[in-house]
C-alpha cells in the first residue's frame, strides 16, 4: 500500500534515528504519511549520506543502531506514519580500513577462493589474478623504497589502510610478501585506467555488488526484509537500479521476498522515456515529475534572448547536444577509462574508438536486454538511434557492437555495456555538461533536459514518487523557481549580467561559463552567504573540468575563483545593483515556488517533501543541501500557522509561512481524501487574456488545484476565467467558498497566490 506522502530526512551522526523519532509528532501535524530516510545500514565512519554501506546485517551505529530504530518505529506507529528506507543494492564501501567490510577483507585475504568472491565483479585475468587497489600516493616502487608499507603481524599497513595477509604468506621483505597476495596496491591514478573491479561510477571506494547471485541477494537483504516482515519498514526506495546486471530480475526477487511492499526506484528517465512496464515497482523516485513541473515555470518566449546572451557572454554556441557529447567523451576517455578498457577486453576485435562513440551516443542511461529474452522494441530503437548518432567513420563498427548487445552472442559484454552507459551519462552529463552549459541553469537538473525550454504537460498515469528537491538535486526547488524567472525578463537580465561583469572584472577573471553560472546562483539563492558561495563555485569549477577538476586540481585557478567570489560578494556597488535587480522578483519567486509546490503535492503520484523544504529553502548542490534543519522553528511556525488567517500569513511571507500553509494543507488533504488522489487527473479549461498563465486540474472530481505561472508581466487577471466542476467548493488555503461552473481566476486567487479547493 502506497503512503499518502513522504518526508525525506538524511540520517547520520548529526541527525540520528533518535532525532528522527523526536520530530515524528511534527511530521504527523504537517500531514506526512511516512518518514523516508537515507540508508540506515552500517556505513563508513563519519558518512553524512549512508550510501557507503559497510555491512548489511546491522543498523548504523552512528545513527543510533537497532535500539534507536526500534524507538523510531514505535513513535511512527503511535502517530500513524509508515517508514520508507533507502536500500543500496548496487555497491558497498571498501574505504579504509579494509577490515571494516568483512566481505571485502575476506576476498583480499583469500582471493578467488573466498566465499565472497562471487559477491564482487572482479576481472581476475588482470594483474596476475590480483585486485588492483588504487590508494597509494606514489607508484608502488617508490612507496616500497620509502618504507611506507609495513608488516604488523598478519596485516600490512599503509597510513590508514590495512590489508590482510593470505594464509601461508610466510616471512620476507614487504615487497616479497606483496607478490604473494591477492591484491596489488598502486598509485591512486591507476584507478582511472587499470581498475579490475566494478565500482559505483568513478568512486573506487565503492565496489559493485553482484546481487544477481541468489546467495548475495539473500545475505545483503536479510535484515531489510526482516524489517519489512516485522512491519518496521513499510516501503523501499531502491538506489541506482541501473547499476545492476538485471534490474528486472532483482525487482522480481525483491517483490517476492518482501511480499510486494511498496517500492520505488531511483531511475532517471530521459525526455520521452518511460519506466519499463514489467518492473515490479510502483514507479520512480520522481525526477521525471520534477522536470515536468519545472518546465511549467520557464517562459519559452525568453529562449531566443537567453540563448543569444549565453553565446555572446561565454563564446559558446547554445548547442546542448554538443556539450553532452563532449562531456561523455571526456569522462569515457579519462575518468571511466577502466570501464572502457574492460569492455574492450571482452570485444577486442572491435575498435575502442567505436565503442566509446557508441557509449557517447546513447540517448538514455541504459538498455535492459536480458539473457535468454528477445530484446524489446524500446531497446532496439535506443541502440538504433545511438548507432545513427555515431560519427560516420565509426558507424559500421558501432553497429556491430550494438548487435552484440542485442543478440546474446556475448552476454558478459552486453551486461557490462549496459552497466557502463549509465555512469557515462551520469558523469558526462549531470556532473560535466550541466556545469558547462549554463544558458538557464534551473533546467540543469537531474532528470531534466537543458536543451528543452519550458513545457506544459503533466503525466496523468504516474504512480511512483513526485519530488522537487532531493539530496541529489543540483539546487533546491526555491532556487530553481527564482532562476526560472529570468526567462520572463531576458532583456533586463542580459543588461544586469553585462553590468555585473564589468564591475567584477576588477576582482580578476574566471572561466566565462562559471562566471555566468555564478550570477544565476547569486540571483537564485539571494542573499547568499559568502562561504557557501565559495564552496559552490569551487565544486562547480571542478565539475566543469576545464581549468581544474577533482583529478587534476589547479590550485592557482581555484584561488582565483575564491578570490573573485569573495570580492564580488563584498563589492558594495555590485551588491546594490543585485539588490535593485532582485527587489521586484522576490515576490514573483515566492509565487512560483508556491505554485510548483502545490502542483507537485497534488499531481498524480506520491509526493515527497525533502527535509526543511516546507519553508523557503535556498540550498545549492550537496553538501549544501544536507545542512541541519531547524525543526524547533518549524514546529513553532506550524503551531502559529494553524491559529492565523490567510491575510496574517501573507504578512509573514518572508518567514516562509505561505509555503508551510501550502505544504501542510495539501498533505493533510491527501490524508483526508485518499479516494480523490487515487482518482482521475483532469485538466480544467481556462479562457481569457491570460489563459496560458494558469494551470488548473481536478483530482477524482473532488479536489481542484489552481496555480498561476509566468506572472512577472501579469498585472491583473482581466477576463481570465476558469471552469470548475459543478457543485460547491471550499478553498482549504483561505477557507473561502467558491461556486462551481465558470469563475473568474481573479476571484479564486484574490486572497492567496494559489488555490486548493475541495468539494463541499
NUDREN-410302 format. One record per residue (C-alpha): x, y, z. Coordinates in Angstrom, 1 decimal, padded with zeros to 4 digits. Each point is the difference from the previous one (the first is absolute). Layout:
BEGIN
R      x      y      z
R      X      Y      Z
...
//
This chain:
BEGIN
R      x      y      z
R  000.0  000.0  000.0
R  001.4  003.4 -001.0
R  000.4  002.8  002.6
R -002.0  003.1 -000.4
R  003.3  001.9 -000.1
R  003.5 -000.2  001.2
R  002.4  002.3  001.9
R  003.7 -000.6 -000.8
R  002.7  000.4  002.7
R  003.8 -000.6 -000.1
R  000.9 -002.3  002.8
R  003.6  000.1  001.4
R  001.9  000.8  003.2
R -001.2  003.6  000.0
R -003.7 -001.1 -000.5
R -000.3 -003.5  001.3
R -003.1 -002.2  000.1
R -000.7  001.3  003.5
R -000.2  003.6 -001.5
R -002.3 -001.3 -002.7
R -002.3 -001.5  002.7
R -000.1  003.3  001.8
R -001.6  001.7 -003.1
R -002.6 -002.7 -000.8
R -002.7  001.9  001.8
R  000.8  003.1 -002.0
R -000.1 -002.0 -003.3
R -003.4 -001.4  001.1
R -001.2  003.6  000.5
R  001.5  001.1 -003.3
R -002.1 -002.8 -001.7
R  002.8 -002.3 -001.2
R -001.0 -003.7 -000.6
R  003.4 -001.5  000.5
R  003.5  000.8  001.1
R  002.5 -000.6 -002.8
R  003.6 -000.5  001.1
R  003.4 -000.2 -001.7
R  001.7 -003.5  000.4
R  000.0 -001.2  003.6
R  002.4 -003.0 -000.3
R  003.5  000.3  001.5
R  002.1  002.3 -002.2
R  003.4  001.6  000.0
R  000.9  001.9  003.1
R -000.9  003.6 -000.3
R -002.3 -000.5 -003.0
R -002.5  002.7 -000.5
R -002.1 -001.8 -002.6
R  000.1 -003.8  000.7
R  000.5 -001.2 -003.5
R  003.4 -001.4  001.0
R -001.4 -003.1  001.6
R  002.5 -002.2  001.9
R -002.2 -002.7  001.4
R -003.4 -001.3 -000.8
R -000.7 -001.6  003.3
R -000.1  003.0  002.3
R -001.6  003.4  000.4
R  002.6  002.8 -000.2
R  001.5  000.6  003.5
R  000.5  003.7 -000.6
R -003.7  000.3 -000.8
R -000.8 -001.7  003.3
R -000.1 -003.7 -000.9
R -002.9 -002.4  000.3
R -001.2  001.4  003.3
R -000.5  003.4 -001.5
R -001.8 -001.5 -003.1
R -002.4 -001.9  002.3
R -000.7  003.3  001.9
R -000.7  001.7 -003.3
R -002.2 -002.8 -001.2
R -002.0  000.3  003.2
R -000.4  003.7 -000.4
R -001.1 -000.4 -003.6
R -002.6 -002.6  000.9
R -001.4  002.2  002.8
R -000.5  002.8 -002.4
R -001.2 -002.0 -003.0
R  003.0  000.6 -002.3
R  001.8 -002.6 -002.1
R  003.7 -000.3 -000.6
R  001.6 -000.1 -003.4
R  003.7 -000.8 -000.1
R  002.7  000.5 -002.6
R  001.6 -003.3 -001.1
R  003.3 -000.2 -001.8
R  000.3 -003.3 -001.9
R  002.6  001.1 -002.5
R  003.1  000.5  002.0
R  001.8  000.0  003.4
R  002.7  002.1  001.5
R  003.6 -001.3 -000.1
R  001.4  003.1  001.7
R  002.8 -000.4  002.5
R  000.5 -001.8  002.2
R -000.7 -002.9 -002.3
R -001.0 -002.2  002.9
R -003.1  002.2  000.6
R -001.7 -002.0 -002.8
R  000.2 -003.7  000.8
R -000.9 -001.1 -003.5
R  002.7  002.1 -001.7
R  002.6 -001.0  002.7
R -000.7 -003.6 -000.6
R  000.5  000.4 -003.8
R  003.2  001.9  000.5
R  001.2 -002.9  002.3
R -001.1 -003.0 -002.0
R -000.4  001.4 -003.6
R -002.1 -002.2 -002.3
R -000.3 -002.6  002.7
R -001.9  002.4  002.3
R -003.6 -000.9  000.7
R -000.8  003.6 -000.9
R  002.0  000.0 -003.3
R -003.2 -000.3 -002.0
R -001.5  003.0  001.8
R  002.2  002.4 -001.9
R  000.6  000.6 -003.7
R  003.7 -000.6 -000.3
R  002.0 -000.7 -003.2
R  002.4 -002.6  001.4
R  001.8 -000.3 -003.3
R  001.7  003.4  000.7
R  003.0  000.8  002.1
R  001.0 -003.6  000.5
R -003.3 -000.9  001.6
R  000.2  002.8  002.6
R -002.4  002.9  000.8
R  001.5  003.3 -000.8
R -000.3  002.4  002.9
R  000.6  003.6 -001.3
R  000.7  001.6  003.4
R  003.7  000.9  000.1
R  001.3  003.6 -000.1
R  002.8 -001.0 -002.4
R  000.9 -003.0 -002.2
R  000.4 -003.3  001.9
R  003.8 -000.1 -000.5
R  000.5  003.4  001.5
R -002.3 -000.8  003.0
R  001.9 -003.2  000.6
R  003.3  001.7 -000.2
R -001.1  002.6  002.5
R -001.1 -002.8  002.4
R -003.6  001.4  000.2
R -001.6 -003.5 -000.1
R  000.8 -002.0  003.1
R -000.9 -003.4  001.4
R -001.8 -000.3  003.3
R -000.5 -003.6  000.8
R -002.6 -001.4 -002.5
R -000.7  003.4 -001.6
R  001.7  002.6 -002.1
R -000.3  003.6  000.8
R  000.1  003.1 -002.2
R -001.0  003.1  001.9
R -003.7 -000.5  000.8
R -000.2 -003.1 -002.3
R  000.1 -003.6  001.3
R  000.3 -003.1 -002.2
R -000.2 -003.6  001.1
R  002.8 -002.5 -000.8
R -001.1 -003.1 -001.8
R  000.4 -003.4  001.8
R  003.4 -001.4 -000.3
R  001.6  003.3 -000.9
R  003.2 -000.7  002.0
R  002.7  002.5  000.8
R  002.0  002.3 -002.2
R  000.3  003.6 -001.0
R -003.2  002.0 -000.6
R  000.7  000.0 -003.8
R  000.3 -003.8  000.0
R -003.1 -000.4  002.2
R -002.1  002.1 -002.3
R  000.7 -002.2 -003.0
R -001.7 -002.9  001.9
R -003.2  001.9  000.7
R -003.3  000.2 -001.8
R  000.1  003.8 -000.4
R  002.4  002.5 -001.5
R  000.3  003.5  001.5
R  000.8  002.7 -002.5
R  000.0  003.7 -000.6
R -003.5  001.5  000.3
R  000.0  001.2 -003.6
R  000.0 -003.6 -001.2
R -003.6 -000.2  001.0
R -001.0  001.9 -003.1
R  001.4 -002.5 -002.5
R  001.2 -003.2  001.7
R -002.7 -000.8  002.5
R -001.3 -003.6 -000.2
R -003.0  000.1  002.2
R -003.4  001.6 -000.7
R -000.6  003.2  002.0
R -002.7  002.5  000.4
R  000.5  002.6 -002.7
R  003.6  001.2  000.5
R  000.2 -000.6  003.7
R  002.7 -002.7  000.7
R -001.0 -000.2  003.7
R -003.4 -001.4 -001.0
R  000.2 -003.5 -001.5
R -002.9 -001.4 -002.1
R -002.0 -002.9  001.4
R -001.3 -002.9 -002.0
R -003.5 -000.3  001.5
R -001.0 -002.1 -003.0
R  001.6 -002.8  002.0
R -002.8 -001.5  002.2
R  002.3 -000.4  003.0
R  001.3  003.6 -000.3
R -003.6  001.3 -000.2
R -001.1 -002.1  002.9
R  002.9  001.0  002.3
R  000.0  003.7 -001.0
R -003.8  000.4  000.5
R -000.7 -002.2  003.0
R -000.2  002.8  002.5
R -002.0  002.3 -002.2
R -002.5 -002.7 -000.8
R -000.3 -001.0  003.7
R -000.9  003.6  000.7
R -002.6 -000.1 -002.7
R -001.5 -003.2  001.3
R -000.1  001.4  003.5
R -001.9  003.1 -001.2
R  002.9  002.3  001.0
R  000.6  001.0 -003.7
R -003.1  000.6 -002.1
R  001.7  001.2 -003.3
R  003.3 -000.3 -001.8
R  001.9  002.5 -002.2
R  002.5 -001.9 -002.2
R  003.1  001.9 -000.8
R  001.6 -000.1 -003.5
R -001.7 -003.1 -001.5
R  001.7  000.9 -003.3
R  003.3 -001.3  001.5
R -001.4 -003.5  000.4
R  000.6 -002.8 -002.5
R -003.7 -000.7 -000.3
R -002.3  002.6  001.7
R -003.2 -001.8 -000.9
R  001.2 -003.3  001.5
R  001.1  001.9  003.1
R -003.3  001.7  000.4
R -001.9 -003.2 -000.6
R  002.0 -001.8  002.7
R -000.4  003.0  002.4
R -003.8  000.1 -000.5
R -000.2 -003.7  000.7
R  002.1  000.2  003.1
R -001.7  003.1  001.4
R -003.6 -001.0 -000.7
R -000.3  002.8 -002.6
R  000.7  002.8  002.5
R -000.3  003.5 -001.6
R  003.2  000.6 -002.0
R  001.3  002.8 -002.1
R  003.2  000.2 -002.0
R  002.6  002.7 -000.5
R -000.3 -000.2 -003.8
R  000.8  003.1 -002.0
R -002.1  000.1 -003.1
R  001.0  002.1 -003.0
R -002.7  002.1 -001.8
R -002.5 -002.3 -001.6
R  001.4 -003.1  001.7
R -002.3 -002.1  002.2
R  000.8 -002.4  002.8
R  000.0 -003.6 -001.2
R -003.6 -001.2  000.4
R  001.0 -003.4  001.4
R  002.0  001.3  003.0
R -001.5 -001.1  003.3
R -000.2  003.4  001.6
R -002.4  002.9  000.4
R  002.1  002.4 -002.1
R  003.0  002.4  000.3
R  001.2  002.3  002.8
R -001.4  002.9 -002.0
R  002.7  001.8 -002.0
R -002.2 -000.4 -003.1
R -002.8  001.9  002.0
R  002.5  002.6  001.0
R  000.8  000.7 -003.7
R -003.6  000.3 -000.9
R -000.9  002.4  002.8
R  003.2  002.1 -000.6
R -000.9  000.4 -003.7
R -003.3  001.7  000.9
R  001.9  003.0  001.5
R  002.4  000.6 -002.8
R -001.2  002.5 -002.6
R  000.8 -001.2 -003.6
R -000.3  003.5 -001.2
R  003.3  000.7  001.7
R  002.0 -002.7 -001.7
R  001.3  002.0 -002.9
R  001.2  002.9  002.1
R  001.7 -002.3  002.6
R  001.6 -002.0 -002.7
R  001.4  003.1 -001.6
R  001.3  001.3  003.4
R  001.6 -003.4  000.8
R  001.8 -000.1 -003.3
R  001.2  003.6  000.1
R  001.1 -000.2  003.6
R  001.7 -003.4  000.0
R  001.1 -000.3 -003.6
R -001.7 -003.5 -000.1
R -002.8 -001.0 -002.3
R -003.2 -000.7  001.7
R  000.1 -003.6 -001.2
R -000.7 -002.3  002.9
R  000.5 -003.2 -001.9
R  003.6  001.0 -000.8
R  000.6  000.5  003.7
R -001.5 -003.4  000.8
R  002.2 -001.8 -002.6
R  003.2  001.8  001.1
R -000.7 -000.6  003.7
R -000.7 -003.7 -000.5
R  003.1 -000.4 -002.3
R  002.1  001.7  002.6
R -001.0 -002.3  002.9
R  000.2 -003.2 -002.1
R  003.5  000.7 -001.2
R  001.3  001.3  003.4
R -002.1 -000.7  003.1
R -001.7 -003.2 -001.2
R  002.9 -001.3 -002.1
R  000.2 -003.2  002.2
R -003.6 -000.8 -000.9
R  000.6  000.5 -003.7
R  003.1 -002.1  000.2
R -001.9 -002.8  001.6
R -002.6  000.1 -002.7
R  002.7  000.0 -002.7
R  001.6 -003.1  001.5
R -003.4 -001.7 -000.4
R -000.2  001.0 -003.6
R  003.6  000.5 -001.1
R -000.5 -000.2 -003.7
R -002.1  003.2 -000.1
R  001.7  003.4  000.1
R  000.0  001.7  003.4
R -000.9  003.3 -001.6
R -003.3 -001.4 -001.4
R -000.9 -001.4  003.4
R  000.6  003.4  001.6
R -002.1  001.7 -002.7
R -002.9 -002.4  000.4
R  000.0  000.7  003.7
R  000.2  003.7 -000.6
R -003.0 -000.3 -002.4
R -002.3 -001.9  002.4
R -003.1  002.2  000.4
R -001.1 -001.6  003.3
R  001.8 -001.3  003.1
R -000.1 -003.6 -001.2
R -001.9 -002.8 -001.7
R -001.3 -003.1  001.7
R  000.8 -002.9 -002.2
R -000.3 -003.2  002.1
R  001.7 -003.3 -000.5
R -002.3 -002.5 -001.8
R -002.7  002.7 -000.8
R -000.7  001.5 -003.4
R  001.0  003.7  000.1
R -002.9  002.3  000.3
R -001.0  002.6 -002.5
R  001.2  002.8  002.2
R  003.5 -001.4  000.4
R  000.3 -000.6 -003.7
R -001.2  003.6 -000.7
R  002.4  001.5  002.6
R  003.1 -001.8 -001.5
R -001.1  000.8 -003.6
R -000.2  003.7  001.0
R  003.4 -000.2  001.7
R  001.6 -001.6 -003.1
R -001.5  002.6 -002.2
R  001.6  002.7  002.1
R  003.5 -001.5 -000.1
R  002.4  001.9 -002.4
R  000.0 -001.6 -003.4
R  003.6 -001.4  000.2
R -001.0 -002.1  003.0
R -003.6 -000.8 -000.8
R  000.5 -003.4 -001.6
R  002.0 -001.3  003.0
R -002.5  001.6  002.4
R -002.8 -001.9 -001.7
R  001.9 -003.3  000.5
R  000.5  000.9  003.7
R -003.7  000.8  000.4
R -000.9 -003.3 -001.6
R  002.1 -001.8  002.6
R -002.0  001.7  002.8
R -003.2 -001.1 -001.6
R  000.6 -003.5 -001.4
R  001.4 -001.7  003.1
R  003.2 -001.2 -001.6
R  001.9  001.4  002.9
R -002.2  000.5  003.1
R  003.1  001.1  002.0
R  000.5  002.8 -002.4
R -003.7  000.9 -000.2
R -000.2  000.2  003.8
R  003.1  002.1  000.4
R -001.0  002.3 -002.8
R -003.3  000.7  001.7
R  001.7  000.5  003.3
R  002.4  002.5 -001.5
R -002.3  002.2 -002.1
R -001.7  001.3  003.2
R  003.1  001.3  001.7
R  001.1  001.6 -003.3
R -003.3  001.9 -000.1
R  000.1  000.9  003.7
R  003.6  001.2  000.1
R  000.1  001.4 -003.5
R -003.4  001.8  000.1
R -001.1  000.8  003.6
R  003.5  000.5  001.3
R  001.6  001.6 -003.0
R -002.3  001.4 -002.7
R -002.4  001.4  002.6
R  002.8  002.1  001.4
R  001.3  001.1 -003.5
R -003.2  000.8 -001.8
R -001.4  002.7  002.2
R -002.7  001.7 -002.2
R -002.7 -000.3  002.7
R  001.2 -002.2  002.8
R -003.4 -000.6  001.5
R -000.4 -002.5 -002.8
R  003.3 -001.7  000.9
R -001.5 -002.4  002.3
R  000.1 -003.8  000.5
R -002.6 -001.4 -002.4
R -000.2  003.2 -001.9
R  001.1  001.0 -003.5
R  001.6  003.5 -000.1
R -000.4  000.0 -003.8
R -003.8  000.2  000.3
R -001.5  003.3  001.1
R -003.2 -000.2  002.0
R -002.9 -002.4 -000.2
R -003.7 -000.3  000.7
R -000.7 -003.7  000.6
R -000.6 -001.9  003.2
R -000.2 -003.8 -000.2
R -003.3 -001.5  001.0
R  001.1 -003.5  000.8
R  002.9  000.4  002.4
R -000.1 -002.3  003.1
R  003.4  000.4  001.4
R  001.4  003.0  001.9
R -000.1  003.6 -000.9
R  002.7  002.4  001.2
R  001.5  003.5 -000.5
R  003.1 -000.3  002.3
R  002.1 -003.0  001.0
R  003.4 -000.6  001.5
R  001.3 -000.3 -003.6
R -001.6  003.0 -001.7
R  002.3  002.7 -001.3
R -001.9  002.7  001.8
R -003.1  000.2  002.1
R -003.5  000.6 -001.3
R -000.1  003.6  001.1
R  003.3  000.8 -001.5
R -001.2 -001.6 -003.2
R -003.3  002.0  000.0
R  001.9  003.2  000.4
R  002.4 -000.7 -002.9
R -002.8 -001.0 -002.3
R -001.4  003.6  000.5
R  002.9  001.2 -002.1
R -001.7 -001.5 -003.1
R -002.7  002.5  000.5
R  002.3  003.0  000.2
R  002.8 -001.0 -002.5
R  000.9  003.6 -001.2
R  000.2  001.3  003.6
R  002.0 -003.0  001.0
R  002.4  000.5 -003.0
R  000.6  003.6  001.0
R  000.6 -000.9  003.6
R  002.5 -002.7 -000.9
R  002.0  002.4 -002.2
R  000.0  002.6  002.8
R  001.1 -002.6  002.6
R  002.8 -001.4 -002.2
R  001.4  003.5 -000.6
R  000.0  000.6  003.8
R  001.5 -003.3  001.0
R  002.9  000.0 -002.5
R  001.8  002.0  002.6
R  000.0 -003.1  002.1
R  001.7 -002.1 -002.6
R -001.3 -002.3 -002.7
R -001.4 -003.5  000.1
R -001.3 -002.3 -002.7
R -002.9  001.7 -001.6
R -002.5 -002.9  000.4
R  000.9 -000.1  003.7
R -000.5  003.7  000.3
R -003.4 -000.2 -001.7
R -000.9 -002.9  002.2
R  000.9  002.0  003.1
R -002.2  003.0 -001.0
R -003.0 -002.4 -000.3
R  001.0 -001.5  003.3
R  000.2  003.4  001.7
R -003.5  000.7 -001.2
R -001.5 -003.3  000.7
R  001.4 -000.4  003.6
R -000.2  003.8  000.8
R  001.3  001.1  002.4
R  002.8 -002.6  000.0
R  002.5 -000.5  002.8
R  003.5  000.5 -001.3
R  001.5 -003.3  001.4
R -002.8 -002.0 -001.6
R  000.5  001.9 -003.2
R  003.7 -000.8  000.0
R -000.6 -003.7  000.7
R -002.5 -000.2 -002.8
R  002.2  001.9 -002.5
R  003.0 -002.3  000.7
R -002.1 -003.2 -000.4
R -001.6  001.4 -003.2
R  003.5  000.9 -001.4
R  001.2 -003.6  000.7
R -003.1 -001.5 -001.6
R  000.5  002.1 -003.1
R  003.4 -001.7 -000.4
R  001.3  002.9 -002.1
R  002.5  001.9  002.1
R  000.0 -002.3  003.0
R -001.5 -003.4  000.9
R -000.2 -002.5  002.8
R  002.8 -002.0 -001.5
R  002.2  002.9 -001.1
R -000.4  002.9  002.4
R  001.3  003.3 -001.2
R  000.6  001.7  003.3
R  000.9  003.4 -001.5
R -003.3  000.1 -002.0
R -002.0 -001.1  003.0
R  001.5  002.7  002.1
R -001.0  002.5 -002.8
R -003.5 -001.4  000.1
R -000.3  000.4  003.8
R  001.5  003.5 -000.2
R -002.5  001.0 -002.7
R -003.0 -001.3  002.0
R  001.1  001.6  003.3
R  000.8  003.4 -001.5
R -003.2  000.0 -002.1
R -002.2 -000.7  003.0
R  001.7  002.7  001.9
R -000.2  002.5 -002.8
R -002.4  002.8  001.1
R -000.8  001.1 -003.6
R -000.7 -003.6 -001.1
R -002.2 -000.8  003.0
R -002.0  003.2 -000.5
R -000.7 -000.9 -003.6
R -000.8 -003.6  000.9
R -002.5  001.3  002.7
R -001.6  002.3 -002.5
R -000.4 -002.8 -002.6
R -001.4 -002.5  002.4
R -002.4  002.3  001.9
R -002.9 -000.3 -002.5
R  000.6 -003.7 -000.6
R  000.0 -001.3  003.6
R -003.8 -000.1  000.3
R -000.4 -001.6 -003.4
R  002.6 -002.6  001.1
R -002.2 -000.8  003.0
R -003.1 -000.3 -002.2
R  001.9 -002.3 -002.4
R  001.2 -002.1  003.0
R -003.5 -000.4  001.4
R -001.4 -000.8 -003.4
R  002.5 -002.7 -000.8
R -000.3 -001.5  003.5
R -003.8 -000.2 -000.2
R  000.2 -001.6 -003.4
R  002.5 -002.6  001.3
R -002.0 -000.8  003.1
R -003.3 -000.5 -001.8
R  001.0 -001.5 -003.4
R -000.1 -003.8 -000.6
R  002.5 -001.8  002.1
R  001.2 -000.1  003.6
R  001.5  003.4  001.0
R  003.2  000.2  001.9
R  001.1  003.1  002.0
R  003.8  000.2  000.5
R  001.2  000.9  003.4
R -000.6  003.6  000.9
R -001.7  000.9 -003.3
R -003.4  000.7  001.6
R  001.5  003.5  000.5
R  001.9  002.0 -002.6
R  003.3 -001.8 -000.7
R  002.8  001.4 -002.0
R  002.4 -002.8  000.1
R  002.5 -000.9 -002.7
R  001.5 -003.3 -001.0
R  001.3 -002.4  002.6
R  001.3  000.3  002.6
R -001.8  003.4  000.3
R -003.4 -001.7 -000.3
R  000.8 -002.3  002.9
R  000.4  002.7  002.7
R -001.8 -000.5  003.3
R -003.7  000.9  000.1
R -001.4  002.1  002.8
R -003.0 -002.1  001.0
R -000.7  002.1  003.1
R -000.7  002.9 -002.3
R -002.2 -002.0 -002.3
R -001.9 -001.5  002.9
R -000.7  003.5  001.4
R -000.9  001.5 -003.3
R -002.5 -002.8 -000.8
R -001.7  000.5  003.4
R -000.2  003.7 -000.7
R -001.2 -000.6 -003.5
R -003.0 -002.0  001.1
R -001.2  003.0  002.0
R  000.5  002.7 -002.7
R -002.3  001.1 -002.8
R  001.4  000.1 -003.5
R  000.5  003.8  000.0
R  002.2 -000.2  003.1
R  001.9 -002.9 -001.7
R  000.6  002.2 -003.0
R  001.4  002.7  002.2
R  002.7 -002.4  001.2
R  001.0 -001.3 -003.5
R  003.7  000.6  000.6
R -000.1 -002.6  002.8
R -001.3 -002.7 -002.4
R -003.5 -000.2  001.5
R -001.8  000.0 -003.4
R  002.0 -003.1 -001.1
R -000.6 -001.7  003.3
R -003.7  000.6 -000.5
R  000.0 -001.5 -003.4
R  002.1 -003.1  001.0
R -002.0 -000.7  003.2
R -003.5  000.5 -001.5
R  000.8 -002.1 -003.1
R  001.5 -002.9  002.0
R -002.9  000.1  002.4
R -002.5  000.0 -002.8
R  001.7 -003.0 -001.6
R -000.5 -001.9  003.3
R -003.6  001.2  000.3
R -001.0 -000.8 -003.6
R  002.1 -002.9 -001.2
R -002.7 -001.1 -002.5
R  000.3  003.4 -001.8
R  003.7 -000.3 -000.4
R -000.3 -003.6 -001.1
R -002.5  001.1 -002.6
R  000.3  001.7 -003.4
R  002.1  003.0 -001.0
R -002.1  002.4 -002.1
R  001.4  003.3 -001.3
R -002.6  002.7  000.2
R -000.7  002.6 -002.7
R  001.2  003.5  000.4
R -001.0  002.9 -002.4
R  000.8  003.6 -000.4
R  003.0  002.3 -000.4
R  002.3 -002.0  002.3
R -001.3 -003.5 -000.7
R  003.6 -001.3 -000.5
R  001.0  001.4  003.4
R -002.2 -002.3  002.1
R  000.4 -003.7  000.8
R -003.2 -001.6  001.3
R -001.0 -003.6  000.5
R -002.4 -002.2  002.0
R  000.9 -003.2  001.8
R -002.7 -002.6  000.2
R -002.7  002.7 -000.5
R  000.4  000.9  003.7
R  003.1  002.3  000.2
R  001.2  002.8 -002.3
R  003.4  001.7 -000.3
R  000.3  003.5 -001.5
R  003.3  001.6 -000.4
R  001.4  002.9 -002.0
R  003.2 -000.2 -002.1
R  002.3  002.5 -001.7
R -001.5  002.9  002.0
R  002.7  002.7 -000.3
R -002.0  001.9 -002.6
R -003.5 -000.9  001.2
R -001.3  003.2  001.6
R -003.5 -001.3  000.5
R -002.0 -003.0 -001.2
R -002.3  002.1 -002.3
R -002.7 -002.2 -001.5
R  001.8 -003.3  000.7
R -002.5 -002.7  001.2
R  000.1 -003.5  001.3
R -002.7 -002.6 -000.5
R -000.3 -002.1  003.2
R -002.1 -003.2  000.3
R -003.5  000.8  001.2
R -000.8  000.1  003.7
R  001.3  001.9  002.9
R  003.7  000.3  000.9
R  002.1  001.3  002.8
R  003.5  001.3 -000.2
R  001.9 -001.8  002.7
R  002.8  002.6  000.0
R -002.3  002.9  000.7
R -003.2 -001.6  001.3
R -002.0  001.9 -002.7
R -003.0 -001.6 -001.8
R  000.4 -000.2 -003.8
R -003.0 -000.7 -002.3
R  000.2 -002.6 -002.8
R -000.2  000.8 -003.7
R  001.6  003.0 -001.6
R  001.9  002.1  002.6
R  002.5  002.8 -000.4
R  003.6 -000.9  000.7
R  000.4  003.3  001.7
R -002.7 -001.1  002.5
R  001.6 -003.4  000.6
R  003.4  001.6  000.6
R -001.2  003.1  001.8
R  001.4 -000.7  003.4
R  002.8 -002.4 -000.6
R  002.3 -000.6 -003.0
R -001.1 -003.7 -000.5
R -003.2 -001.8  000.7
R -000.8 -003.5  001.2
R -003.8 -000.8 -000.1
R -001.9 -002.9  001.5
R -003.6 -000.9 -000.8
R -002.3  001.0  002.8
//
